[in-house]
Structure formats: structure tokens, C-alpha cells
Amino acid sequence: MDEAVHSNPARSRTNDPARTMAGILEVATAEFAEKGLAGGRIDEIASLTRTSKRMIYYYFGNKEGLYLAVLEEAYRKVRAIEADLNLESLTPEEGLRRLVGFTFDHHHGNTPYIRLVMTENINRGVYLAQSKNIQELNVPAIQGIRNLYDRGVASGVFRPGLDPVDIHASISALTFFNVSNQHTFGLIFKLDTQTPEALAIRRANVIDIIVRYLRLP
């Protein structure tokens, strides 16, 4: 009789929608990052989360809806971490160095995020364009750079006339490439760009490039 009162893990998950959705998003992130939208399989996601296709469709509507939710969650996570960097407590140059270093480390440690962004660019952004939240999610990132940059200009450290979105693009480009192109770049130039030594040198160089770009001559 004792066995009858034991809780059912699967049933417990269905009674906790937030936990269930988080579990689905975690598995779906790995699935879509590895196989893309076309290759990702709802059956596989359902199996690994021990839910059902019906449950996934209940929460996310369809496969495309789940893929969009994965994209939004990937951006939400990185922006949430950025918000905790406390850049306002640092001098402008120290804050810039922390931001660029964080972005480099995040991209290196989150290959699924890079692959998702690459996949959505192959899709020409058609799914992300359907998001009602993506602009709002990314506003804090640009505002944080704007605040940091404005303080640097006001204190005579950074040169005036730069666009915070362009600064963000430059940081993203330099930190993204080291992950997105690691295989082709390494093969062409016969380099292992992912050793601790190579990463440390590249990280320092990227930080220096961005700081020199903003700094007054």
C-alpha cells in the first residue's frame, strides 16, 4: 500500500508549468542548436523531457513556436547576466573591459547560443521577426553601453560621436567570430584557437581593440 502514495515525477512536472516549460526549453535549445529548426525533432525533445508532444504543443503552439521561445530565452539569459555586471560602479574603461571580457567568455562557454543565432541568420531572421519581446529584451544591453559610453565621453576618456549600437555590433562581431568560425579558421591556418593560451591571448586582444576604438587619441 505504501507504494500507492508515492508521487509520480511526471505528474509533478505537469503540476508545475514553469518547471515543465523550463525543462522543455533547455532540451529544445540543445536540439535546435545541434540540428537547426528543420532537423530538430519534437519527438526527441518530448522523450528527453519525459513529457508528450501534446504537452509541448499546449505550451508553445507548434514546433516554430517552441523554436522562437528558445531564441527568446537565449537572448533573455545573456541580457540578464549583463544586467548583473554592475558596470556603473566601475570607471568607464574598467566597465568597458568587463563588458567585453564577459561577452567573450559568454560566447566561448555557450556554443548553443552561437549556433542558434547562426541558424536564425540562415533563416534570414524570419522567426525572430515574429517575436513581440526581442526588441524589449535587448534594450537594456544598448542602454548599458550608452550609459557607459556617455560617462566616458563626459570624463574625457572616450571620443565623442560614436553610436552605442555600433559599439555593441563591434563587440559582438569580435567575440562571436572566435566561436562561429573556429573550425574553418583553425583548419585554414592550421591553428588550435581553443587552447587556454590561445583564448587568453585572443580575449586580451579583443578587449584592447575595443578600448582603443573608444578611447581618445
N, C-alpha and C positions, 0 to 999 in steps of 0.2 A: 504493500500500500504506500510505503514511503516514496517509491519512485514516482507515483502519480502526482505528487505535489511539487516535483522539481520543475523549475521554469524552463520553457523552451527558448533557446537562444534566438532562433529565427523569429519566433513570435515577439520576443522582447524588442528586437530590432524594428519590427513593423510598428510597435507601440511608441517608438522614439523616432519620429520622422527626420529630425535634424541629424541624428546619428546615422540613420539609414542613407540619407542623401549624401552626407559627407563620405561615407564608405563607398558609395557608387561613384562619386566624383573622383575619389582617389584612384580607384581601379580604372575608371574610364580615362583618366589622364594618362596613365601608363599605356593603355591600349591604343588610344588615338595618337599619342606621341610616337609610338613604335610603328604603327601601321597606317596612320592617316585616317581621315574620315571614311574614305572608300573602303579601306581594308579592315577597319575596326569592326568588331562583331558584338552586337548586343548580347547574343547567347553566351559569349565568353565572359563578358562583364557580369552578367547575371549569375553565371556559375561561380565566378571567383568571389562575388559578394554574398553568395547564398541567398539571393533574392530571386525574383522572377522577372521575365521580360514585361509582364503586365504591370509589375510594381514600378519598374523603371519608366515605362510609358506613362504611368499615372503621375509620377513626379515631374517628368521632363518633356512629356508630349510625344516625342519621337526621337529617332537617332540624331537628327540635326539639332534638336533642342538640347539634347544631352551634350553634344559637341560644343554648342555655344555656351552652355553652362560651364563646361570645362575651361574654355577660353577665358570667360569672365573670372572664374575662380583663380586661374593662374595669374592674371593681372592684379586681382584683389590682394593676393598673398604678398606679392612683391611690393605693392604700394603700402600695405600695412606695415611691413618691415621698415620701409623707407621712413615712414612717419615716426618710427621709434629711434631714429639716428640722432635726434637732439642736435641738429645742425646749428640751431640758433644759439646754443651755448658755446659754440666754438668761434674762433676768428674766421673770417670769410675763406682764407686759404686753407686753414685746417678743416673747415667744413667741406670744402670742395674736395680735398684729398680723401676725406672719409667717405663722401658720396661716391666718388669714382671707384675707390677701393671696394666698397660694398657691392657696387654694381658688377665689377669684375668677378668678385667672389661668388655672388649670387648666380651669375650666368654659368660660371665654371661648375658650380655644385648643383645646377638644376638643368641638366641636359633635356629632360622632357619639356620644360618651358621653351627652350630654344627651338626644339623640333616642332612644337605646336605653332609657334609664331611663323616658322618657315613654311609649315603646311598651309597655314591660313594665307600667307602671301602667295603661295602657289594657287590657292583658290581665289586670288585677287581680292581677298577681304570680304567676300560676299556674305559670309555668315556673321562675321564680326559687325558688319554694317547693320545687321538686324538687331544688335544689342541696344537696349534702352539705357544701359548703365555704363557703357565703356568710356564715354567722354567724362562722366562724373567720376569714375574710378581713377582716371588719370589726371584730373585737375590738381590734386594735391602734389603730384610729382613736379608739375610745371611751376606751381606756386612756391614750392620749396626752393626750387632753383632760382626763381625770380627774387625771392626774399634774400637768399644768399648772395646773389649777384648784385642786387641793389645795395646791400650793405658794403660789399667790396668796392663798388664804384664810389659810394659816399665816403669811404675811408681812404680812397686814393690807391687801392690795391689793384682793382680790376679796371681795365679800359672800358670806356662807355661805348654805347652804340651796338651792343650785341643783343640778340634775341634769345630769351630763355628756352624757347622751343628748339632753336638751332643748337644751343648748348646741350640740351637733352639728346638731340639727334647725334651729336658728335660723341658724347659719352656712350650712347647705345651702340653706335657703329663700331667703335674701337673695342668694346668689351664683348659684343656679340660675335664678331668675326673669329675670335680665338676659339670659340666653341663650334660655331656653324661650319667653319671651313677647316677644321683641324685635320680631317682625313686627307682632303685633296692637297692642302698646303704642305702637310707633312710628307706626302708621297712625292710631290713635285720637287721639293727642296731637300728631301731625304733628312728630315728633322723630326725629332720627337718633341713636339711643342707642349706636351702634357707632363713632363717630368717636373718635380718640385722646383728644381733650379730654373728651368725654362719659364715656368709660370711666375716665379718670383721676379725674374728679370722683366718679363713682359708686363706684369702688373705695375711695377715701378715705372716702366717706360710710358705706359698709358696714362697713369696719374700725372707724370711730368709733362706729357704732351698737352693735356687739358689745362693744367695750371699755367703753362707757358702761353697757351692760346688766350686765356682770360687776363693774365697779368699785364700790367702796364709795362711798356718797354723800359 
